[in-house]
């Protein structure tokens, strides 16, 4: 969990702490979730909402596809 200091994000989400994905380097580690297809405008809106603790990266999915995922900025996977 990461503490959220941005009052607008706290107001929008109703939470002072949000979950965050951290890169471990272990291929067997997984994060359960769902894949959503969104527009470029929706992605830009999500980028504007996220605080500096998060960074968007492409990540491999168990299906073999890749998707944008918001992860822990300081611990992001190597490029």
Residue, then its C-alpha position, 0 to 999 in steps of 0.5 A: x500500500x502507498x500513502x496518498x498525499x494528494x487531497x484531490x485523489x483522496x477525495x476522488x477515491x475516498x481512501x488515503x492508501x492505495x494498493x501498488x504493484x512492485x516489481x520482484x524480478x521473479x517471473x512466477x510472481x503474479x497479480x490477479x486482475x482484469x484487462x480492460x480495453x480503453x481509449x487513448x483519452x481514457x488512458x491520458x485521464x488515468x495518467x493525470x489522476x495517478x500520483x508520483x508514486x506510480x509509473x505506467x509500464x508495459x507488462x507481460x500477462x499470463x496470457x502472453x499479451x502485454x498491457x499497461x500497468x501502474x507500478x511502484x515508481x521507485x521499484x519499476x522494472x528495468x527498461 
